[in-house]
Amino acid sequence: MAAKSNKQKKAFLKLEGLPVDMCVFTVATEQRSATTTSVDRRSLRSYPNRYLALVLVQRLQKPEKGKWSLPGGFTKLRTETLDEAARRELKEETNLDATTTTESGPEGSLSRTIHLEQMKTYYTFERDERGPTPTVAYVALVEEALLANLHAGGDARDAQLFRIRRTQDEDFVCESQDGSVALTRTDLAFDHGEIISDALRFVESKVMTTTVAKTLLPEEFTITQLHQVISVIVPSYAPTTTNFARDLVKTKSRDGLLEEVLDENGTPKTSSDYSARPAKLYRFQPEFEPRLSIYPRF
């Protein structure tokens, strides 16, 4: 019995470190058809359809070889924290840099911060055939533009963005963008279906109670763009854009989550990208902190 026990212990110690797995979400843009012959200028200037998407990688090695899974891997023992491992594995398997990213644009360099947050630890004896192995799950929220160079590396054969479709029984299906692959939770490697299900609820809560939606938007945006992002992530949330904006914008007499963007002359900036009528641009107030309580305020 002692020999068998030692053998099991040795097998467990062969693991490289503590695993981390990442649910990387974005709000993606529905591509307009390129086959339209008669161009409807009005429709081309309307807001595009948006949908919730998730990065999945196809496993290159055993166990679960060939299956689609969340990007992830093992920490480097004694040299790496969980957060450091999550950022490294994300870069290795998807080419996504989870540090602050600088982008050059028409108005100069913009700093894009990827939101990466630890969600939950998972452990059951049978979740990994290599032995009793927990995993620490992270959630990342990424602006769509930062996924332009998504590609596989490390232990991943392929990396793709999958559309998340919610089903009537409050479950989900992951569909590849070309529609050739549809994955239910049981089609995914390990217990990643359960992790994704939990992550969807986690992200909904975060979007409704914090300012994390700003990581999915450009620095300056319209009310409709913000409304779209929240409605895509939280389908049950469906106010009109007028009611949505009413209590969000800072005024002279009231603090607010958003503030109007002004040009150098103090004039409100607008955008006509998606409408013939210019829409005002807003940004999140950097010093605004939402305060939540289950108890009434007096």
PEMOQUI-V440024 format. One record per residue. N is the residue number from 1. RES is the residue in one letter. D_CENTER is the distance of its C-alpha to the mean C-alpha in whole Angstrom. Layout:
# PEMOQUI-V440024
n | res | d_center
N | RES | D_CENTER
N | RES | D_CENTER
This chain:
# PEMOQUI-V440024
n | res | d_center
1 | M | 48
2 | A | 47
3 | A | 47
4 | K | 44
5 | S | 42
6 | N | 42
7 | K | 41
8 | Q | 38
9 | K | 37
10 | K | 37
11 | A | 35
12 | F | 32
13 | L | 33
14 | K | 32
15 | L | 29
16 | E | 27
17 | G | 25
18 | L | 23
19 | P | 20
20 | V | 16
21 | D | 13
22 | M | 10
23 | C | 7
24 | V | 4
25 | F | 2
26 | T | 4
27 | V | 7
28 | A | 10
29 | T | 14
30 | E | 16
31 | Q | 19
32 | R | 22
33 | S | 25
34 | A | 27
35 | T | 30
36 | T | 31
37 | T | 35
38 | S | 36
39 | V | 33
40 | D | 32
41 | R | 32
42 | R | 31
43 | S | 28
44 | L | 27
45 | R | 26
46 | S | 24
47 | Y | 21
48 | P | 19
49 | N | 17
50 | R | 13
51 | Y | 11
52 | L | 8
53 | A | 8
54 | L | 7
55 | V | 8
56 | L | 12
57 | V | 15
58 | Q | 18
59 | R | 21
60 | L | 24
61 | Q | 26
62 | K | 27
63 | P | 26
64 | E | 24
65 | K | 25
66 | G | 24
67 | K | 21
68 | W | 17
69 | S | 15
70 | L | 12
71 | P | 13
72 | G | 15
73 | G | 19
74 | F | 21
75 | T | 22
76 | K | 25
77 | L | 28
78 | R | 29
79 | T | 27
80 | E | 24
81 | T | 22
82 | L | 19
83 | D | 16
84 | E | 18
85 | A | 18
86 | A | 14
87 | R | 14
88 | R | 17
89 | E | 16
90 | L | 13
91 | K | 15
92 | E | 18
93 | E | 16
94 | T | 13
95 | N | 15
96 | L | 12
97 | D | 13
98 | A | 12
99 | T | 14
100 | T | 15
101 | T | 16
102 | T | 18
103 | E | 19
104 | S | 22
105 | G | 23
106 | P | 26
107 | E | 26
108 | G | 25
109 | S | 23
110 | L | 19
111 | S | 17
112 | R | 14
113 | T | 12
114 | I | 9
115 | H | 8
116 | L | 9
117 | E | 11
118 | Q | 13
119 | M | 13
120 | K | 16
121 | T | 19
122 | Y | 20
123 | Y | 23
124 | T | 26
125 | F | 29
126 | E | 28
127 | R | 24
128 | D | 25
129 | E | 29
130 | R | 29
131 | G | 30
132 | P | 29
133 | T | 25
134 | P | 23
135 | T | 19
136 | V | 17
137 | A | 13
138 | Y | 10
139 | V | 7
140 | A | 5
141 | L | 3
142 | V | 5
143 | E | 8
144 | E | 9
145 | A | 12
146 | L | 11
147 | L | 11
148 | A | 14
149 | N | 16
150 | L | 14
151 | H | 16
152 | A | 18
153 | G | 20
154 | G | 21
155 | D | 21
156 | A | 19
157 | R | 21
158 | D | 19
159 | A | 15
160 | Q | 14
161 | L | 11
162 | F | 12
163 | R | 12
164 | I | 11
165 | R | 15
166 | R | 16
167 | T | 19
168 | Q | 22
169 | D | 23
170 | E | 19
171 | D | 18
172 | F | 16
173 | V | 16
174 | C | 14
175 | E | 16
176 | S | 16
177 | Q | 16
178 | D | 20
179 | G | 20
180 | S | 22
181 | V | 20
182 | A | 19
183 | L | 18
184 | T | 19
185 | R | 18
186 | T | 21
187 | D | 21
188 | L | 18
189 | A | 20
190 | F | 21
191 | D | 19
192 | H | 16
193 | G | 16
194 | E | 17
195 | I | 14
196 | I | 11
197 | S | 13
198 | D | 13
199 | A | 10
200 | L | 10
201 | R | 12
202 | F | 11
203 | V | 8
204 | E | 11
205 | S | 13
206 | K | 11
207 | V | 11
208 | M | 15
209 | T | 16
210 | T | 15
211 | T | 14
212 | V | 10
213 | A | 10
214 | K | 12
215 | T | 9
216 | L | 8
217 | L | 12
218 | P | 15
219 | E | 17
220 | E | 19
221 | F | 18
222 | T | 20
223 | I | 20
224 | T | 19
225 | Q | 16
226 | L | 15
227 | H | 16
228 | Q | 15
229 | V | 11
230 | I | 12
231 | S | 14
232 | V | 12
233 | I | 10
234 | V | 13
235 | P | 16
236 | S | 18
237 | Y | 18
238 | A | 20
239 | P | 23
240 | T | 24
241 | T | 23
242 | T | 26
243 | N | 26
244 | F | 23
245 | A | 24
246 | R | 27
247 | D | 26
248 | L | 23
249 | V | 25
250 | K | 27
251 | T | 31
252 | K | 34
253 | S | 35
254 | R | 31
255 | D | 28
256 | G | 25
257 | L | 21
258 | L | 22
259 | E | 25
260 | E | 26
261 | V | 26
262 | L | 29
263 | D | 31
264 | E | 34
265 | N | 36
266 | G | 35
267 | T | 34
268 | P | 31
269 | K | 28
270 | T | 27
271 | S | 26
272 | S | 27
273 | D | 25
274 | Y | 24
275 | S | 27
276 | A | 31
277 | R | 31
278 | P | 29
279 | A | 26
280 | K | 26
281 | L | 23
282 | Y | 22
283 | R | 20
284 | F | 19
285 | Q | 22
286 | P | 21
287 | E | 24
288 | F | 23
289 | E | 22
290 | P | 21
291 | R | 24
292 | L | 23
293 | S | 26
294 | I | 27
295 | Y | 31
296 | P | 32
297 | R | 33
298 | F | 37
